[in-house]
Amino acid sequence: MTNELFIDLSVHHKPRGFSDHFALGFTKLLRFCADTFFAKRYGHRAVVLETVAAVPGMVGATINHLKCLRRMTDDNGWIRTLMEEAENERMHLMTFVEIARPTLFERFVIIAVQWVFYVAFFLLYLVSAKTAHRVVGYFEEEAVISYTHYLAEIDEGRSANVPAPAIALRYWKMPANATLRDVVLLVRADEAHHRDVNHGFSNELKGVAPAGQVIAPYPEHDLEIVGLSRKEAA
């Protein structure tokens, strides 16, 4: 698919200062935990991690919404962007649940991790929004790497290239013959876009936003499907 041609897979924000180094170190710690727990079970990894990935956008949107109400100021489009990010990550989850059914233990892990991560990220955002967005930027860098590895697993025959779930066909407006590989390409493109947007937000909050920042293209989505159940979407 064409998304494979336009995403810069080498993008990495070089940490500058304590805030960036903290964000990178925290991300690498979580990456180590994910690699240890899931190894190359990329479908199950996606199910669990996408439940976490959908948290930051909602937290950021909520806090920015309340801040704008208190200050009676405009949000410059941040709230809608962050809400859409959260919805997009949730649709990733709904897609991968159809591909890799989570085990009972994984469902327990999701509940435990979500509560811990939500509270921790909420507090981090209150203390330092620029660090919180940098964390998400680094999260998404790792997500791009993980989905690139997932593609290699599919291409080399270690993961079956099954037909794309119906919810994915509609959400990304894919052809009826689309496969898991096509889905992973589009999910990776989504993550690359979130990566660049969140690094940009962090830069802006630090007052060093570069002019003409390049942001990875965002795949087209059917937003009407957001909020539907899997049964309704199918």
N, C-alpha and C positions, 0 to 999 in steps of 0.2 A: 504494500500500500504506500501511497505517496508520503505519508507522515514519516516513514523511515528515512526519507531523503532530506528532510528539513530540520531535524532535531540535532542540535550540537550535543553529543553525548559526553564531551570532554569538559563541559562547564563545571567549574568549581570556584567558589568564592574563597579567596585566600584570607584566612582569619587575620584580623588586625585588632589588637587590644584584647583585654580580658573578656569582654562580652562575647566576642566572636570565638575565642578559644574555649570558653565555657560551653557555648552552643555546639561547637564541633565535638568536643569531648563527650558531652552528653549524648549526642547522636551516635558516636562510635560505640559507646557503651551499650546503647539499645541495639545497635546493629550486631554486636557480638552476641547478645542474648538471643536475638532472632536467629542468627546463624547456628547457634548451639542447639536451640530448641527445634528448629524446623529443618536444618540441613538443606537438602534440595527439594523439599516438598513445597514447591512454589505456590501451588494452588491453595494449600492450607495456610501457608504463610500470608498470602494475600487476604484471605478471609479474616484472619486475626488482626493483621496490621491495618487493614482498611477501616476497621472499627475504631482504631486509634487515630488514624489519619483524618477522620471526619470530625474530630473534636476541635482542633485549633481554629478552624474557620468559624465555627459556631461561637467559640469563646471570644475570638477577636471581634466578631460582628456584634455580639451582645455588649461587650465593654465599650466599643466605639459608639454604639447606639445610645447607651446611657450617658456617655461623655458629651455627645452632641446635644442631648436633651438638656443636660445641666448647663452647658455653655451657650446653648441656643445658637449653634453654629452648624455649617454644612459639613458633611462627611467626605466630600470630594470623591464620592463613588466607592469608598472603602467598604462600607457595610454590604452593599449588594455584591461586590466582588468576593468578600469573605463568605457570605451566605451561599453563593453559587459554588464556591470551593467545597464547602461542607456537603452540599447536596451532591456534587460530582463524586466526592469520595464515597458517599453512601451508595450511589449507584454502582460504583466499582464493587462494593461489598455485595450488593444484590446480584450482580453478575457472577461473581466468583462463588457465591453460595450455590449457584446452579451447577458449577463445575466441580467443586470440591466440598462435599458436605462436611461441615464441622462435626467433630466427635463431641461427646458429652464433656470430656475433659477440656477440649478447646473452648466450648461454650462457657465453662467455668472460668477459664483464663480470661476470656473476653470481658466477662462481668467484673472480675477483680481488677484487671489492668485498666479498664475504662474509668472506673471510679478513681483510682489512684492517679492516673494520668490527667483526668479532667481537673481535679483539685490542684495538682501540681502546676499544670499549665495555666490555670486561671490565676493562681498566685504569682507565677512568673510574669504573666502579662500585666498584672497590676504593678509589679515592681519595675519591670523593664520591658516595654512593648517591643523595643528594637531587638532585644535579645530573643524574645519569643518568636518574632518573625524570622530571625536568623536561624533559630532551631528548626523551624518549618522548612526554610530554604535548604538546610543541610539534610533534613529528613527526605525531602523530595530528590535531592541529589542521589541519596542512597536508593530511593525507590526506582529511579531511572536505571541504576546499576542492576538492581534485583530483577527488574522486568527485562533487561537486556540478557541477563543470565537465563531467565525463563524462556526467552526466544531461542537461545542456543539449545536448551533442553528439548524444545519442540523440534527444531531444525535437525538435531542429531538423533531424533527418534526415541529419546528417553522419556518424553512426555507425549501422550497421544494428542494429535491435532484434531480434536473433536469439533463437531459443528458448534457455531456460536449460539449461546442461549437466545431465546426469543426476546428477552428483555434487552439484551445487548443489540440485537438487530434493530430494534426500534429506537433505542436511546441514541445510538450513534448513526442512525439512518444507514445501516449497512445492507448490502445485497443479501438475498436469501441464502446464497451458497457460502457466506462468510464462515470462517473457522476461528478456533481459539487463537491461532497465531494473529489473525487480523484484530481480534479483541485486545490482545496484549500490546500490539503496536499502538492502538488508540489509547489505551490506558497509560502507556509510557509517554505518549504525547501530552496527555492531560497532566501527568506528573511533572514533565519538563516545563510546562506553562506555569504551574503552581510554584515550581522552584524559582523561576525567574521573577515572578510577581512578588513573592515573599522576600527574596533578597532585595528587590527594589524597594519594598516597603521599609525594610530595615535600614537600607541606605538613606532613604528619605528622612526617617526619624533621627538618624545620626547627622543629618544635614550635609551629607556627601553624595546625594543621588547624582549619578553621572548623567549628563545630557545624552539623549539618543540611546538609552539602554535597549538592548536587543532582548525581546521576549519571545520565547518559543511559540509557534502558532498553536492556537487552540482548536481542536477538532470541533466540527459542528455537532450539536446535540439537539435532541427532541426534548425540550424542557417540559412539554405537556405530560410526559411520562413520569416526571419526578413527583413522588408522593403516592403513586399507585402501588398496589400490592403486586407481587409477582404473578398472581393468578389473573389480575385485571390486565397487567401489562402484556401477558401472553395472549 
